Amino acid sequence: MSTGVCEQDLRRVLDVIDAGRAEPAGAGLAEELMASLAVLVPSDLLAFSDVAIDNRTVYVDEEWDGAQLLLDDQPVTDPEALFWLHYDDSPCSYPTRTGDDRSVTLLSDFVSDREWRQSPMYVDLFRSTGLHHELMCCLPIGSGRRTPRILFFRATSDFTERDRLVMALLRPHLVEWDRFRRTAPPPLTERQTELMRLVAAGHSNAEIAATLYVSPHTVRKHLENIFSRLEVTSRTAAVARAFPA
């Protein structure tokens, strides 16, 4: 049976890969990457979420509706939230319930449209959105069963095997971007970056102070803050972390 994948689909996969290569470090996915994903798999809503099952925490909740990117990257722990109350008995739990974080799944793999519309998760959370179909691409499950996932939603037509296949082709690249997202150091301020470039060039604190027209004490405080932000304890490690090869 034909999957419906054509040369144009493969070019769109490459477009997403190109967008991902320019992905900056951050909690969610950049707007360019979300926009290219929405072109690859058209949907009414595209979301990226990063949730931890064991402590019932949402670390990232990001949505792209085709016009704007909404990102909430403040961890929220709320075991009494309706999502968590219904999670274990819904298709959302498939990756953490089975350990299968590699498959790209459709909601219709698990329940019929009628069963979904009668489920507590739909009645309490999804009915008000008007979104009835979902495609889920999970990324590797981490500690605490932390499970990042990319979700596509549609109101009317279901997703297809073509949609599943293009996301399966793309998934290895998504895994690498997600690993980078979670391990990359937080960005330095412009002033901190300027200071670190002088450190990388081999300048002493006194020389840096003279160049930046500040006191050596201020340079030391800047370095303390930089070391803390980058989670390092030496100038060499800070340079390697700030300017990875």
N, C-alpha and C positions, 0 to 999 in steps of 0.2 A: 504494500500500500504506500502510495506516495506521501511524503511528509510535507510537500509543498515548499520545501526549501529551494531557493533559486540563487543565482549569482548575486542578485541585488541584496538578498538576505546576508550572504557572506560578506559583502562589502559593508553592510551595516554593522556586522559583528566587528569588523576591522575598525570601523569608525569609533565604536565603543572602546576598543582596545587603545586606540590613539588618545581618546579622551582620558582614559585611565592612567596612561603614562604620565600625564601632566597633573595627576591628582595630588593636591597638597596634603600634608598631614592634617588631621583634624578628626573630630568625633564622628561626623557623618560623611556622606559622599558629596563631592563638589557638584555645583549646579550643572556644569557642562557634562559631567558623567551621567547625572540623573536624566538630563534632557536627551542624551544619546541613547540611553536605555529605553526611554519612552518611545523613541522612534523605532527601535529594534522590535519591541513588543508593545504595540499600541494598547493603551488602557485608559480608563477614566481616572484612575489614581495610581500612583507609584509610591511605594513606601520602603524605607530602610529602617529596620528596628534591630536593636541589640539588647536582648533580655537575658537575665540570669534566673533560671528556674528555681534553684535551691533557696535563694533569699528573696524571690518574688520582686526583683528589681528591674525596672526599665532604665537602661543606661543611655540609649539613644532612641529618639522617636522622630523620624524625618519623613516629610511628605512632599511630593512634587505633583501638582495638578495640571501641568502644562503651561502654567503662567508664572507661578512663584514657588519658591522653595521655603518650606517651614521646617525649622530644626529646633528640637528641644533636646539639649545634651546635658541636662542636669539630672543625675540619677534620682529616680523616684522609687522608693520601696513602699509598697502598699498591698499587703497580702489580701486585703478585703476588697480590692478592686474587682469589678465584675469580670474582667478579662481573666484574672487568676482564679476566681471562683469556678469558672467554666472551663478553664484551660485543659485540665487532665482528661475531660470527657469530650473534647473537641478535636477536629483534625489538626488544629494548631500544634498539638502536642506530639504529632507523629515523629519528628526528628529526635526529641529527647526521650520519648517513650520507647522507641525502637533502636536508637543509636545510629540510625541511617541519616547522616547529614550530607550525603552525596547526591541523592536523587532530587530531581526537579519534579515537583508534584503539582497536580491540579486538585482543587477541592472536590471535583467530580470523581476523582480516584477513590474517594472514601465514602461519600454520601451522594444520594440523589438530590436533585434540586428540592424536591418536596421534603425530604428528611432534613436538609439543611435549614429550610425556612421554618421548620418546627423545633429546631434545636434551641436550647437556652442561650447559647452564644449568639446566634442570629437574632433571636427575639429581643434580648437585652442590649446588644451592642450594634449589630449590623443592619437591622431592619431600618433604622432611622437614616442610614447613609444611602440606601437604595442600591448598594453594591452586592451582587449576588454570586459573582464568580471570582475565583482567586487562583493565581499561579504563584507558587512559593519556591524560591531558590535559596536553600540553606547553605551557610558557610560552616567551617569546622566548629564543632562544639568544644568550648574551652572549659576551664575550671569553674566549678559551681554550676556546671551545665549551662554556661553562658553561650547563647546561640544567636549570632547575627543572622539576619535573613532579609532578602529582597523580595518584596511582595507586589504583585500587580493585581489590580481589581478592575472588574467590569460590571456594568449594570445589566447588560442584556446578553450578548453572545458570549458563549464559553470560550476559553482558550483552546488552542489546537495542539496537535502533535508537532506542528512546525514551530510554535512558540516554545514548546518544551525543548525541542532539539537545539534551537539557537541559544537558549540559555544554558543548556548542557555544554555546548561548545565554548561558551564564554566563561563558564564557572571556574576553570583553573586560573584564569586571570583575575577573577573576582577574589579568589582565595588569597592570591598574592597581595592584592591591594588592601584587603582587610587585614592581613598580617602586618603590612606596613602601617596601616591606620592605627593599629593597637600598640605598635612598638616604637613608632617614630617619636622623637622627643618633642615636647611642646615648643612652638616657635618662640624665638627670642624677639625682644623688642628691637627696634631699629638701632637704638643706642647700644644695647647689649651686643648686637651683631657687629657694630662698628668696633667695639672694644675687643671682641673675640678675633676679629681680623688682625688687629695689632698683636694680640697674644700669639696667633698662628704665625705671624711674621717674626716672632722671637723677641719682641720688645719687653723690657722689664716694666714693673709697675710704675717706676719713676718716669720712664720714657713715655709710657701711655698717658700718665697724668699730664705731662708737658704737652703732648700732642692734643689732648682733649680739653686742655685748660681747666683741669680739675685737680683736686688734691690727691696724693697717694692713698689717703684714707678712703676717699670716695671710690677710687679704683678697687681697693680691697673689698669694699661693701658690694660693689657691682659684681665682682668675681664670686663672692659668697652667694649672692642671689642667683647667679648663673649656674654655679655648681649645684645648688639646691634644685633648680628647675630642671637641669639635665641629669640629675641623680648621679653625679660623679664627685670625685674627691681630689682630682689633680688637673693641672693646666693641660697636660697632654691628652687626658681622657676627655676633657671639655672640648678641645679642638676637634678630636675625632668624632665626638657626638654632634657638635654643632655643624661640622662640615664633612659629612660622610662621603667617602669616595664614590 
